[in-house]
Amino acid sequence: MRLQKNIERGSTLLEMMVVTLIIAIMSCISIPLIQDSLATRQLEWIARSFIEHAHFARQQALYLSESVQMTPRIENDWNSGWVIESSGSKKAWFMQGSIDPVYFKGGGKQFSGPNTSQKGIIFNAAGAAKTAQGGFVANRLILSHRRRSNIERHLILGSGGRWRICNPQVDSKACR
């Protein structure tokens, strides 16, 4: 007499539940990390864009030998974006729109004039950054993310005209 073996192919319900549980645990661990990474990339992109546009404004001031300003698109609100235009001819070269979900936090002078609350950076014909009243600008802007408020970047313009991006979570001493 011959015995037949039944070979079952497939998996049991218990095995499928274990695999599903493992996938769920891995997702719970990795999704917040991915969201932090995306928020950091958005912050870095806006920070670098702002600095690149400030460099462009400075270069135009040097090239044209006239003042070029970088001001908020909507009065005193950097979050609305910014515009770069010549002070004399009012020729606008560039306008950055809304930067949502990234935003500029309060704090710092945000490139405000010492006697007014008018925000902006004016690069004179020599390329120096000034305020509307003529004072030299050495200031910072603080960027944050609406969904990840613990992530910040400081955009710092030093007295020598050098820009840097600072991460206060890593470089707490350098961000002062």
C-alpha positions as CSV (number, residue, x, y, z in Angstrom):
1,M,0.0,0.0,0.0
2,R,1.3,3.3,-1.0
3,L,1.0,6.4,1.3
4,Q,0.3,9.7,-0.3
5,K,1.8,12.8,1.2
6,N,-0.2,16.0,0.8
7,I,2.2,18.8,0.2
8,E,0.6,22.1,1.1
9,R,1.9,25.2,-0.6
10,G,1.3,28.7,0.8
11,S,1.4,30.2,4.2
12,T,-0.8,30.0,7.3
13,L,-2.8,32.9,8.6
14,L,-0.4,33.2,11.6
15,E,2.6,33.6,9.2
16,M,0.8,36.3,7.3
17,M,-0.1,38.1,10.5
18,V,3.5,38.1,11.6
19,V,4.8,39.5,8.3
20,T,2.1,42.2,8.4
21,L,3.1,43.1,12.0
22,I,6.8,43.4,11.0
23,I,5.9,45.7,8.1
24,A,3.7,47.8,10.4
25,I,6.5,48.2,13.0
26,M,9.0,49.1,10.3
27,S,6.6,51.7,8.9
28,C,6.0,53.2,12.3
29,I,9.7,53.6,12.8
30,S,10.6,54.9,9.3
31,I,7.8,57.3,8.4
32,P,8.7,60.0,11.0
33,L,12.3,59.8,9.9
34,I,11.3,60.3,6.3
35,Q,9.1,63.2,7.2
36,D,11.9,64.8,9.2
37,S,14.2,64.3,6.2
38,L,11.7,65.9,3.8
39,A,11.2,68.9,6.1
40,T,14.9,69.4,6.4
41,R,15.3,69.3,2.7
42,Q,12.6,71.9,2.2
43,L,14.2,74.1,4.9
44,E,17.6,73.8,3.3
45,W,16.3,74.5,-0.2
46,I,14.6,77.8,0.9
47,A,17.6,78.8,2.9
48,R,19.9,78.3,0.0
49,S,17.5,80.0,-2.4
50,F,17.3,83.1,-0.2
51,I,21.1,83.3,0.0
52,E,21.5,82.7,-3.7
53,H,19.1,85.5,-4.4
54,A,20.9,87.8,-2.0
55,H,24.2,87.0,-3.9
56,F,22.4,87.8,-7.1
57,A,21.2,91.2,-5.8
58,R,24.7,92.0,-4.6
59,Q,26.2,91.1,-8.0
60,Q,23.7,93.3,-9.8
61,A,24.5,96.2,-7.5
62,L,28.2,95.8,-8.3
63,Y,27.5,95.3,-12.1
64,L,25.2,98.3,-12.4
65,S,27.0,100.5,-9.9
66,E,23.6,101.3,-8.3
67,S,21.7,100.1,-5.3
68,V,19.7,96.9,-5.5
69,Q,17.3,95.9,-2.9
70,M,15.9,92.6,-1.7
71,T,12.6,93.2,0.1
72,P,9.6,91.1,1.2
73,R,7.1,90.7,-1.6
74,I,4.3,91.8,0.8
75,E,5.3,94.6,3.2
76,N,7.3,93.3,6.1
77,D,6.4,89.6,5.6
78,W,9.3,87.5,4.4
79,N,6.9,84.5,4.4
80,S,5.1,86.0,1.3
81,G,8.4,85.7,-0.6
82,W,10.8,88.4,-1.7
83,V,11.5,90.6,-4.7
84,I,14.9,91.9,-6.0
85,E,14.8,95.2,-7.8
86,S,17.1,98.1,-8.5
87,S,16.5,101.1,-6.3
88,G,17.0,103.7,-9.1
89,S,15.2,102.3,-12.1
90,K,12.8,100.0,-10.1
91,K,13.6,97.2,-12.5
92,A,12.6,93.9,-10.9
93,W,14.6,90.9,-11.8
94,F,13.2,88.2,-9.6
95,M,10.3,87.5,-7.4
96,Q,10.1,84.5,-5.1
97,G,6.5,83.5,-4.2
98,S,5.2,81.9,-1.0
99,I,7.5,79.5,0.8
100,D,4.9,77.4,2.6
101,P,5.3,75.0,4.6
102,V,8.6,76.7,5.5
103,Y,8.3,80.0,7.3
104,F,10.4,82.7,8.9
105,K,10.1,82.7,12.6
106,G,10.0,85.8,14.7
107,G,13.3,86.6,16.3
108,G,16.3,88.5,15.2
109,K,15.8,91.8,13.5
110,Q,15.0,90.1,10.2
111,F,16.9,92.8,8.4
112,S,14.8,95.7,9.7
113,G,16.0,99.3,9.7
114,P,17.2,100.6,13.0
115,N,14.7,103.5,13.0
116,T,11.8,101.9,11.3
117,S,10.3,98.4,11.1
118,Q,10.8,98.3,7.3
119,K,12.4,95.0,6.4
120,G,14.8,94.5,3.5
121,I,18.4,94.5,2.4
122,I,19.9,97.1,0.2
123,F,23.2,96.4,-1.6
124,N,24.9,99.6,-2.5
125,A,27.1,100.2,-5.5
126,A,30.1,98.8,-3.6
127,G,28.2,95.6,-2.8
128,A,27.8,96.4,0.9
129,A,24.5,95.3,2.6
130,K,22.7,98.3,4.2
131,T,19.3,99.1,5.6
132,A,17.0,101.8,4.1
133,Q,18.5,104.3,6.6
134,G,22.1,103.4,5.5
135,G,23.1,101.4,8.6
136,F,25.2,98.3,7.9
137,V,23.3,95.0,8.0
138,A,24.7,92.1,10.1
139,N,21.6,90.1,10.9
140,R,19.8,86.8,10.8
141,L,16.6,85.2,9.7
142,I,15.3,82.0,11.4
143,L,13.6,79.4,9.2
144,S,11.3,76.7,10.6
145,H,8.9,74.2,9.2
146,R,5.1,74.2,10.0
147,R,4.9,70.4,10.4
148,R,8.2,69.9,12.1
149,S,8.7,73.0,14.3
150,N,11.7,71.5,16.1
151,I,13.7,71.8,12.9
152,E,15.3,75.3,12.4
153,R,17.9,76.9,10.2
154,H,19.5,80.3,10.9
155,L,20.5,82.4,7.9
156,I,23.2,84.7,9.2
157,L,24.8,87.6,7.3
158,G,28.0,88.5,9.0
159,S,29.5,92.0,9.1
160,G,32.0,91.1,6.4
161,G,29.1,90.2,4.0
162,R,29.5,86.4,4.4
163,W,26.4,84.3,4.6
164,R,26.1,81.0,6.5
165,I,23.4,78.6,7.3
166,C,23.4,77.4,10.9
167,N,21.7,74.4,12.4
168,P,21.1,75.2,16.1
169,Q,20.6,71.6,17.0
170,V,24.1,70.8,15.9
171,D,26.0,74.1,16.0
172,S,24.5,75.8,19.1
173,K,27.7,77.9,19.7
174,A,28.1,78.9,16.0
175,C,24.4,80.1,15.8
176,R,24.9,82.7,18.5
